[in-house]
């Protein structure tokens, strides 16, 4: 279930409707990791925008641990589903054959997250049963209390 930004006041409108662009890192076009990076940067959490290596379309097939290793190397730590807070990176396994994270978003509150799917635009989506089935984990950068 997706919503339009006018229906909920969780995120600055500039983060809604950004077109998908593999390896993009700005408001003209971004991928899911770039969107997380942009949003965290805007909220005072500075993480590397990548690991410095080219990101290929099917990176998770050739280097499935890259995403998680990069987040941990950048100072992130795992958090459990019941402990997820605003600004936590959440990741999903959208391809059950490979069983490795290949999509991410950023938590806005306990039920909604910001993300962008390939060939679509960024949006705010409710974490419903469809997304919970694909939930792969969450990572927190920095120390924060409460929502």
C-alpha positions in Angstrom: 0.0 0.0 0.0 1.5 3.3 -1.0 0.4 6.8 -0.1 0.7 10.2 -1.5 2.8 12.7 0.6 -0.3 14.9 1.1 -1.9 12.1 3.1 0.8 11.8 5.7 3.4 14.2 7.1 6.4 12.0 7.5 8.9 13.2 5.0 9.9 16.4 3.1 8.1 16.4 -0.3 11.4 16.6 -2.1 12.0 13.0 -1.3 8.8 11.8 -3.0 8.7 11.2 -6.8 12.5 11.0 -7.4 13.0 8.8 -10.5 15.0 5.5 -10.2 18.6 5.7 -11.6 21.1 2.9 -10.9 24.0 4.5 -9.0 22.2 7.8 -8.9 22.9 9.9 -5.7 20.9 13.0 -6.1 17.3 14.3 -6.5 17.4 14.0 -10.3 17.7 10.2 -10.0 18.7 7.6 -7.4 18.7 3.9 -6.5 17.5 2.6 -3.2 20.9 2.9 -1.5 21.3 6.5 -2.8 17.9 7.4 -1.5 18.8 6.1 2.0 22.1 8.0 1.7 20.4 11.3 0.7 17.8 11.0 3.5 20.3 10.2 6.2 22.6 13.0 5.1 19.7 15.4 5.2 19.0 14.2 8.8 22.6 14.7 10.0 23.8 11.1 9.7 26.8 10.9 7.4 27.6 7.5 5.8 29.6 6.7 2.7 27.5 6.9 -0.5 29.1 3.6 -1.7 32.0 1.3 -1.2 33.9 3.0 -4.1 33.4 0.0 -6.5 31.0 0.0 -9.5 27.5 -1.1 -8.6 26.2 -3.4 -11.3 22.5 -4.1 -11.9 22.6 -7.6 -10.4 25.3 -7.0 -7.8 23.5 -9.2 -5.2 24.0 -12.3 -7.4 27.8 -11.8 -7.7 28.6 -10.4 -4.3 25.6 -11.1 -2.0 27.2 -9.9 1.2 28.4 -6.6 -0.2 25.4 -4.5 1.0 25.5 -5.7 4.6 29.3 -5.6 4.8 29.3 -2.1 3.5 26.8 -0.9 6.1 28.7 -2.6 9.0 32.0 -1.1 7.7 30.3 2.3 7.7 29.5 2.0 11.4 26.0 0.5 11.2 24.8 -2.1 13.7 22.0 -4.6 13.3 18.7 -4.0 15.1 15.8 -6.4 15.5 12.4 -5.8 14.0 10.7 -4.8 17.3 13.5 -2.3 17.9 13.4 -0.4 14.6 13.2 3.3 14.9 13.0 6.3 12.6 16.1 6.7 10.4 17.0 3.0 10.6 17.9 1.4 7.2 15.7 -1.6 6.5 16.5 -4.1 3.9 14.4 -6.7 2.0 15.0 -9.9 0.0 12.9 -9.4 -3.1 14.3 -12.4 -4.9 13.7 -15.6 -2.9 16.0 -17.6 -5.2 19.1 -15.7 -4.1 18.0 -15.0 -0.5 20.2 -12.0 -0.2 19.2 -8.4 0.4 18.6 -6.5 -2.8 16.4 -3.6 -1.7 16.4 -1.1 1.1 14.5 1.8 2.5 14.5 4.2 5.5 12.1 4.0 8.3 9.9 7.1 8.9 8.0 5.8 11.9 6.8 2.4 13.2 4.7 1.6 10.2 6.0 3.5 7.1 9.2 3.6 5.1 10.6 5.6 2.3 12.0 3.7 -0.7 12.4 3.4 -4.4 11.9 0.4 -6.6 13.7 -0.2 -9.9 12.1 1.7 -12.8 9.7 3.6 -10.5 9.8 6.7 -8.3 10.5 7.1 -4.6 7.5 6.8 -2.4 6.3 6.2 1.2 4.9 2.7 1.8 3.3 1.0 4.7 5.1 -2.0 6.0 2.4 -4.6 5.6 2.4 -8.4 5.4 3.9 -8.3 1.9 6.9 -6.4 3.1 7.2 -8.3 6.3 7.5 -11.5 4.4 10.5 -10.0 2.5 12.1 -8.3 5.6 15.8 -9.1 5.7 16.9 -7.0 8.6 17.6 -3.5 9.8 20.7 -1.4 10.5 21.1 1.7 12.7 23.7 4.3 12.1 24.5 6.4 15.2 22.7 6.4 18.6 19.2 7.6 18.8 16.4 7.3 21.3 12.7 7.3 20.5 10.9 8.1 17.4 
